[in-house]
Amino acid sequence: MQQFQKYIVTEARTNGLSPERLGEAVHVALTTAKPKARYAVVPQRFKKWTLPRLLPARILDAQLAKLLGLTKPESDSDFLAENG
């Protein structure tokens, strides 16, 4: 949990959206004649919204575990041994 918290805080500080950007999204949602059911206000939208929605959950889980340092990185020889 500490690794996850550290990651989230770092992400928010380095890649977080400005209050103005969030305010713009809220304004659009509230003033549009036919608003969407959901608005994804995400920095780096392709990398952090679109791609994760397209990939299988196990791949996302494995990448998140690596990002948080919960698994050891695979060496090329480990990969070759498992995948021929």
HELIX and SHEET records of a PDB file:
HELIX    1   1 GLN A    2  ASN A   15  1                                  14    
HELIX    2   2 PRO A   19  THR A   31  1                                  13    
HELIX    3   3 ARG A   45  ARG A   45  1                                   1    
HELIX    4   4 PHE A   46  THR A   50  3                                   5    
HELIX    5   5 LEU A   51  LEU A   54  1                                   4    
HELIX    6   6 ALA A   57  LEU A   67  1                                  11    
HELIX    7   7 ASP A   76  ASN A   83  1                                   8    
END                                                                             
